[in-house]
Amino acid sequence: MGHRHLRAYCALARVGAGDFELAAVCDPRIEAAEDAAGLVEELLGRRPVVFSSSDELIASGAVEAIDLVTEPSIHHLIAVPALVAGVHVLSEKPLGVTVRACREMVAAAAGSGAVLATAENYRRDSPNRLARAVIDSGMLGDIHLMVETNIGGDSGVLISPWRHLIEKGSIALDMGVHYTDIFSYLLGDLDRVCGTSFIAEPGRILGPDMEPGGGVEEISPGVMRATGDDSLVAVYQTAGGAFIQLSYVPSGRGRKWIQRSLHGRNGSMSVPFDRTGGPVVVEIGNRRLTGAELRAELGGFKLKGVTADFFGPDGTEYDLPFAEVDAATIAIELDDFVRALADRREPEVGGLGGLLAVAGVWAVAESRECGGFVRIADVADGTISAAQDPVDAMIGLL
């Protein structure tokens, strides 16, 4: 993730944005920190200071803010001391591996006045910005239902082995927070949920460059035991009354099913898979609106700021390499964080937003435990935590 953020810093530099300096890099593996520093020097023209300890980095006074890109089970161990010391933090999602970890981070920020932001890039994608404008316009009328489906896959490790370990932040959490954030971005606060999370693929095949370690147990040579949930099937209801059907099951060797659609009294809208640049399509009666016609219907919708720098003012559809889009969406969240510090405002996705996204995912596991609907607020404030308690114990928070 750190290398992806480095590409985002370069993307900001290319469009002349980003009023900040990448002053230091930190990694307990000193060789990794040195490699990162060399890459920064190569790409941005200035070699940052290297640290192998976050405590030393915080105490040095070398930075005003930290871009936190470790695996999520240690986010709170780095962020809390930084925030207490008055150092601002942008933390990769999920904000913490459990709600309790998130709450510690949010409390530390509140106590010192430092800014805590959550790096959530899916909402920054230009089709999702257009979809939000459609909803805000009232074009669809009262929203009854949103359907979010991502089903299909195999038994290979998804991105990295830690994403299949419950104490590290399982793939259900790692991907689930993208969805809970998008739900609240489009439809407002989530109120309650009923569903279940589970392990669809108990054995995950390690890639050729993946070494077992860091808590990974091999079932057989090259196959790790998955201990963290990889799947979510749930029904949410928003504070406004809309229902959301979520099916995230990265398993099944058949056809892959992907859908994001919203259904209102006046019409429906389909939104493309994130970072693919497909069209947003609105259908009202016999009318089918997309592209320039849809933007015109919204009064001439335009992308703004650094988002327009990357995609163009009318860039709600695009055909770009994934790496370029990924760098752009991360760059937009970095730019928002820095501007929030400069303007003394809340970032678009603050610590509370990150906490609620995590609570929205864990609430599915809590629903499984209690066998019925669970209120997100009860998970967010720690009233309900049975599914999380074993994880908090594993990471020393219980």
N, C-alpha and C positions, 0 to 999 in steps of 0.2 A: 504493500500500500504506500510505503514511503516513496518508492520509485514513481508510482502513479502521481503522487503529489508533486514530485519534482518536475514531471512533465507539465503539470498544471502551472507551476511557477513560470516555466518557460513560455507557456501559452500566454500568460498574462504579460510577460515581457514583450512578446511579439506584437501584441495589440496596444502596447503603451499603457497598460493598466498595472495596478499593484503598487501603491505608494508605501513600500516597506522594503526592508533588506533582510535576506535570509542570512542571518548572522552566525548561526551555529547549527551543528548537527550532533545528535546524541544517540549512542547505541552501546549497550553493555559489551557487545562484541566489537572491540576497538577496530578490528580490520574492516568490519562493515561500515563503521562510522567514517573511517578514512576513505573507503571507496566512495561513499556518498559525498564526502567533501570534495573529492577529486571530480566527481561528476558535476557537482554544482559549479566548481571552478571552470570546467570545460564548457558548460552550457550557459552560465550567467556571468562568467568573467571575473569572479571574486571567490577566493577560497574561504569558507566559513571556519570558525573555530570548532575544534573537535572535543567532545566530552564522552566519557564512557559511563558516567553516573548522572542520573537526573537530579540527585541532590546537589551535586557539584554545579551542575548547570544552573539550577535555581539560585544557589547561593552566590554565583559569580556576578550576577547583575548584567550578564552579557546580552540578555534578551528581555523584551517587554511582554512577549507572548510565546506560547508553545503550540505547535501544530502536532497533535498527538496521534500517531499512526501505528501503535503497537496492537497486539491482539487484545481483545476487550477485557479479559479477566484481570489485567493489571492497570486498566485506565485509571481507576480510583487511586491506586498507589502512587501514581505520578501526578495526577491532576490535583488531588487534595492538598499536598504540600505546596504545589505551585500556586494554587488559588489562595491559600492561607497567606502566602508570601506576597500576594498582590500581583502575581503574574497571570495574565489572561490566558485562557486555554480554548483552543478549538479542538474538540475530540472527535475522532472518527466514530461512526456509528458501528454497533450499538453503543450508546453512551456508557453503559456499564453492563456487566454480564448478568446482573440481577437488579431489581428495583432498589434494594438496600444500597448497593454500590452507587447507583445513580443519585440516590437521596443524599449520600455523603458528599458527593461532588457538588450538588446544588446547594447544600447547606454551607459548604466551604466558600462558594462564590458569594452567597448572600452575606456571610459574615465579614468578608473582606472588601466587598464591593467590586471585586474583579469580575470580568466578563467570562462567562462559560457559554460556549456555542457548540452545537452538534453538527458535524459534517454530514449533511444529508443531501445527496446530489440528484436523486431521481426527480424531485419536484422542479429542479432547475432546467430540466430538458424542455425545449421550446414547445413541443406538442402538449405537454402537461400545463404549461403556462396558458396556451390557447384554450385548453379544456376548462381551466378555472375561469377564464373570461366568459366562456359560453354559459357556465353555471351561474356566474354572477349577473349575467344579463337577464336571467329569467326565461331565456328562450325555451328551455325544456319544461318549464312549469315546475310544480312540486315534484321533487325527486322521490320516487318510491323505492328504487332498488339500484344497487351497483353490483356488478358481477366481476370478480377478479379471479382468473383461472390461470394456473401455470402447472401443467401436469405432463409428466413424461421425462424419461432419463434413463440412466443405467447405474451400475454399481461403482463407477469410478469416483475417486475423491473429488469433491467439489471445491476447487480453487486451492485449498490447503488443508492438511490433515487436522489442524486444531478445530476446524469448523465442524468436526464430527465428534468432539469431546464435550460433554455436558458442562464441565467446569471451566472450559475455555470460551464458551459462547457458540452453541451449536448453530448449524446452518438454518434451522427453523427460526432462531432468533436473529441471526445475521441477515437473512433475507426478509424475515417477517417485519422488521422495523421499517424497511423500505415501504412495505404495503401499509402498515398502520399510519405511517407519516403521510403517504399519498391519500389515504382515506380522510384523514383530518384536514389535509390541505384542500381537498376538493369539497368535502361535505361537512366540515366542522367537527367539533369534539365528539369522540366516541363515548357512548354511555355505558353499554353493556355488551357481553358476548357469551355465546354458548358454543362449545365445540370441543375438539380434542387435538392434541399433538402426539406424534408417534414416530417410531423409527421404521421407515419403509425398507431401507437397505441396511441390515445389521452388519454386513461386511463390505467395506469400501476398498477398492483396489488402488494401491499407491501408484502414483505416476513414476516414470523412469528416473526422475531427478529427486524423488521424495525419499528421505531417509526416515525410518521409524525412530521415534524418540519423543521427548517432551510429553510423556504420558500415553503415547500410542502403544497399544497392545496388538500384536499380530495374531490373528486367528490361524493363519497359515502364511507361508512366505509371500510377502507382497500384498497381503490382505489385512487391513486393520479392523479392529472391532469398533464399531460406532456406538458410543454411549450417549450421545446427545440426539435429541429429536431432529429429524430432517423434514418433517411434514406437518402441515397445519390444515385442518378442515374446520371451518367455523362460520357462524352467522353473527355479525355485529349489528347493533342498532345505534344510530347517532343520537345526540341530544335533540336534534331536530326531528327525529322519528324515522329517518330513512334506514332501510336495511341494506346490509352488504354481505354478499356471499363470497367467502374466501376459500379457494382450494389451491394449496401449494403442496404438490407431491412430486419431488424430483426423482421419480422412479417409474418404470414401465417402459418396455422396449417397443411399444407400438407407436402410434402417431402422437406427436407432441401437440398439446392443446394449450393455446394462449388466448386470453380474452380479457379486455378491460372495457366494460360497457356500463352506461348509466341510462336509466329508464325513468322518464318523467311523465307527467300528465299530458304534456303537449307533444312530446317526441322523445327520441333516443339519441345517444351519442356513443360512438366507438372511438377508443383512444389507442394508438399503437403501442406495441411493446417498447419499454424504455430504451432510449438511445439507439433506435433504429430509424428515426426520421420519417416514419410513415404518416399518412394523412389522418387528421381528426375528421370524422364524418358525422354530421348531424342530419337526422331524418325526421322531418315534421310533415305528417300527411304524405302527400306525393312529392314533396320537395326533398332533395338530397343536396346538402350544402357541404362544401369542402374547399380547401385552398383559398384562393383569392376571393371567391364568392362568399365564403364563410366569414373571412376577415372583414369584408365590406358590410356584411349583414350586422356585424358587431360595431359598426361605425368607423371602420378603418383601423382594425386592431394592428398595433405595431409592437414588436419587441423593443426593449429599451436598454440603455446602459451597456454594461459589458456583455450582456446576453446578445444584444444586437451586434456588438463587435465580433462575436464568434459566429453567429448564425445569419446575420443580416436582419434588418428591421422586419422583413417579410419571411424570415426563415423558419416558419412553423413546419415545413417539410424539408428534408435534406437527404443527400446521398453522400455520406462522408465515411471514412474509415472509423472503425470503432474506437481505436486508440485516440484519434483526434477528438471525437465526441466526448469520450471519457475524460480527457484532459480539460476540455472546455467546461463541462458541468462541474468538475472539481474546482476549476479556476473561478467559476462564478461564486461558489460557496466561500472560497478563500477571500475573494474581493469583498463580499458582503461582510465577512468577519472584520476585515481591516477597516472598512468604512464605518462599521458599527462602533469600533474603538475611536475612530477619529471624530465621528459625529455624536458620540456619547449617547448611543441609542441601543436598544436591544437588537441582537442579530435576528435574522428571519427565523432561524431555528435555534432557540436558546437551550439552556440546560433543562428547563421544564418541558420543552417540546421533545427533547431527547428522552427524558424520563417517561413521559406519557407514551411515547412510541414503544419503549421497552415494556411498560406496564400493559400495553395493549396486546403484546405477544404473549407475555407470561400469563395474562388473564385466560388465555385459551387452555394452558396447562392447568391453571387453577380451576377452570370449569370442568375439566376432565376429572380432577380430584373430587370435586363436590357434586358433580352430576347435574349441573343446571346452569342457568345464567349467572354470570358474575359481573358486578359493576367495576368498570375500569378504575374509578376513583378509589374503591376499596383496595385494589391491588396497588395503586400508585401511592397511597398513604401508609401502606404496610399492614393494614387490617387483615388482609388475606395474603398468606405467603407460604402455605403448606408445600406447594410444588417447588418453591425456590429454596426453602430452608436447607435441604441437603447440599445444594450448591453453595449457599452462603457459608455453611460449615466447612466445605472443602477449601474455600478461598480465605477462611479466617475471619469472616464477618458475622458469624453467629456464635 
